[in-house]
Amino acid sequence: MSSHTFRSLHDGPDLLLLPNAWDAGSARLIESLGAKAIATTSAGVAWSRGYPDGDALPVEQLLTAAREIARVIRVPLTIDIEGGYSDDPAAVAQVVGGVIDAGAVGINIEDGAGPPDLLCAKIEAARQSAARAGVDLFINARTDIYLRAFAPGDAAVEEVVRRAERYRAAGCDGLFVPALAGGSSIEAVAAAVAPLPLNIMLVPGLPSAAALQTQGVRRLSTGSAITQAALGCASRLATAFLAGAVDEMFMAAVEYGATNRLFPVD
């Protein structure tokens, strides 16, 4: 699927809803339910492969997951590459080249606890890597000002806006601000960073999708929430089974045949 298609989803009349996937099975299921694009959750991908979230996943494992997902879907794919798995922009460029080769047309890349200068250098390296590959990669720059509570109130808004300006100058295409939730703060950030599309993450108590759209949000992600819910369900069912109870397991299950038919045979 082309990068143009993915870009256009940020400009349409509707909020782009991304129920984040963690492997090929979840990606194909989410696509079958009507998702217009597939985004990954770094936490879910890492956990599904036996690693903690937080730049600990071996890059080859990330690329394998990206290839597996790209094989089974037909909608655009964007990959969460965390902080790029390195503080060396040249190494980050290699990661970006790998996810493009795997079939992705977008990435998320975050500043985390690092300085804005470092993410700027990584964004520039990612843009250069995409140019070499001939792909108009959508780079979604994530800033963790709210997620890590680096600043309170108006100071948080001001710092997000300062970073957004720098990340845009470095070559990003969108801004992701996880844990941004207050209506007035959302409106202030969305207005200040325009025309960059604002991406926020689903959290408890967040306004409706329709309200978020009027506040200037263009993209809403679930982050690791669906993965956590799935693992919570698995934990509950396994605990019940080990205690001798099985009825809920069959009430919660998807239908075998319909699920099996979701997947292509090479």
SVG drawing of the C-alpha trace seen along z (x, -y; Angstrom):
<svg xmlns="http://www.w3.org/2000/svg" viewBox="-20 -28 46 57">
<polyline fill="none" stroke="black" stroke-width="0.4" points="0.0,0.0 1.4,-3.4 2.6,-6.1 0.3,-8.5 -2.7,-6.5 -1.5,-6.6 -0.8,-10.3 -4.3,-11.0 -5.9,-9.3 -4.6,-12.2 -6.3,-14.7 -9.7,-13.2 -13.0,-14.2 -12.7,-11.4 -10.4,-10.9 -7.9,-8.2 -8.5,-5.4 -5.6,-3.0 -6.3,0.0 -2.6,1.0 -1.6,4.5 1.2,6.6 1.7,9.5 0.5,10.7 -2.6,12.4 -3.8,9.3 -3.0,7.1 -5.0,9.2 -7.9,9.4 -7.9,5.7 -7.8,5.1 -10.8,7.5 -12.8,5.4 -12.4,2.3 -9.2,0.5 -7.9,-1.7 -4.3,-1.3 -2.3,0.9 0.0,-0.6 2.0,1.5 2.5,1.1 6.1,1.4 5.0,2.9 2.8,5.5 5.4,6.5 8.1,6.8 6.0,8.8 4.8,11.2 8.5,12.0 9.6,12.3 11.2,8.9 10.3,5.9 9.2,2.7 11.8,-0.1 14.3,0.3 15.1,3.9 13.7,5.8 16.5,7.0 16.2,5.1 16.0,8.3 13.0,9.4 11.3,6.1 12.0,6.5 10.7,10.0 7.5,8.9 7.1,6.1 7.6,8.5 5.1,11.0 2.5,8.2 3.0,6.8 2.6,10.3 -1.0,10.6 -2.5,7.1 -3.3,4.9 -3.8,1.6 -0.9,-0.8 1.5,0.3 3.3,-2.0 5.8,-0.6 6.6,-1.9 10.4,-1.9 10.5,-3.3 13.7,-5.5 15.2,-3.8 17.0,-1.2 20.2,-3.3 21.4,-6.8 23.5,-6.8 21.5,-8.4 23.3,-6.3 22.1,-3.1 18.6,-4.5 18.8,-5.1 19.5,-1.4 16.5,-0.4 14.3,-2.7 15.7,-1.2 14.8,2.2 11.2,1.4 10.8,-0.2 12.1,3.0 9.7,5.0 6.8,3.0 6.1,0.1 5.1,-3.3 5.2,-5.0 7.1,-5.0 6.7,-6.3 9.9,-7.5 10.1,-9.0 12.2,-11.3 11.6,-9.5 13.9,-10.9 16.5,-12.0 17.2,-15.6 15.3,-17.1 18.5,-17.5 18.9,-13.7 15.5,-13.1 16.0,-15.8 19.1,-14.0 17.3,-10.7 14.4,-12.2 16.9,-13.7 18.6,-10.3 15.2,-8.6 14.2,-11.1 17.5,-10.5 17.1,-6.8 13.6,-7.0 14.8,-9.2 17.4,-6.7 14.7,-4.0 12.4,-6.2 9.6,-6.1 7.8,-9.1 7.8,-7.8 5.4,-9.3 7.4,-10.1 5.3,-10.5 7.5,-12.1 6.5,-11.2 7.2,-13.5 6.9,-12.2 6.4,-15.5 3.0,-14.4 3.6,-10.7 6.7,-11.2 5.2,-14.3 8.3,-16.4 6.3,-19.7 3.0,-20.8 0.1,-22.7 0.8,-25.5 4.5,-24.7 3.8,-21.2 1.9,-22.8 4.7,-25.2 7.4,-22.5 5.4,-20.3 5.0,-23.1 8.7,-24.0 9.7,-20.4 7.1,-20.1 8.6,-23.1 12.1,-21.5 10.9,-18.1 9.0,-19.6 12.1,-21.4 14.0,-18.2 11.5,-16.5 8.7,-14.9 5.1,-14.7 3.0,-14.3 3.2,-14.8 2.3,-12.1 1.7,-13.2 0.7,-10.2 -1.1,-11.1 -2.3,-14.4 -5.9,-14.3 -7.4,-17.6 -9.7,-19.3 -8.1,-22.8 -4.6,-21.4 -5.5,-19.3 -7.0,-22.3 -4.0,-24.5 -1.5,-21.9 -3.4,-21.1 -3.8,-24.7 -0.1,-25.5 1.4,-22.6 -0.9,-22.9 -0.5,-21.9 1.2,-18.9 -1.6,-16.3 -1.9,-15.7 -1.9,-12.1 -3.0,-11.3 -3.3,-8.0 -6.4,-6.5 -6.6,-6.8 -9.4,-6.4 -11.8,-9.3 -10.8,-10.7 -13.5,-12.6 -15.3,-10.8 -13.7,-10.5 -16.2,-13.1 -15.2,-15.6 -11.5,-14.9 -11.9,-15.7 -13.5,-19.1 -10.6,-19.8 -8.1,-19.3 -7.0,-15.7 -6.4,-13.9 -5.2,-10.5 -6.1,-8.4 -4.1,-5.3 -4.8,-2.7 -1.1,-2.1 -0.7,1.1 -4.3,1.0 -5.7,3.8 -2.6,6.0 -3.0,5.5 -6.7,6.3 -6.0,9.4 -3.3,10.6 -5.7,9.7 -8.3,11.9 -5.8,14.7 -4.7,14.4 -8.2,14.6 -9.2,17.6 -6.0,19.5 -6.4,18.8 -10.0,20.1 -9.0,23.2 -6.3,24.1 -8.9,23.8 -11.2,26.1 -13.6,23.6 -13.9,23.6 -17.3,22.1 -16.1,18.5 -13.4,19.7 -15.9,20.7 -18.0,17.6 -15.0,15.4 -13.6,17.3 -13.6,16.2 -15.0,18.8 -12.3,21.1 -13.3,21.4 -13.9,17.7 -10.6,16.8 -8.7,19.4 -10.0,18.0 -8.5,14.6 -5.0,15.8 -3.5,16.2 -1.6,19.3 1.6,18.6"/>
</svg>
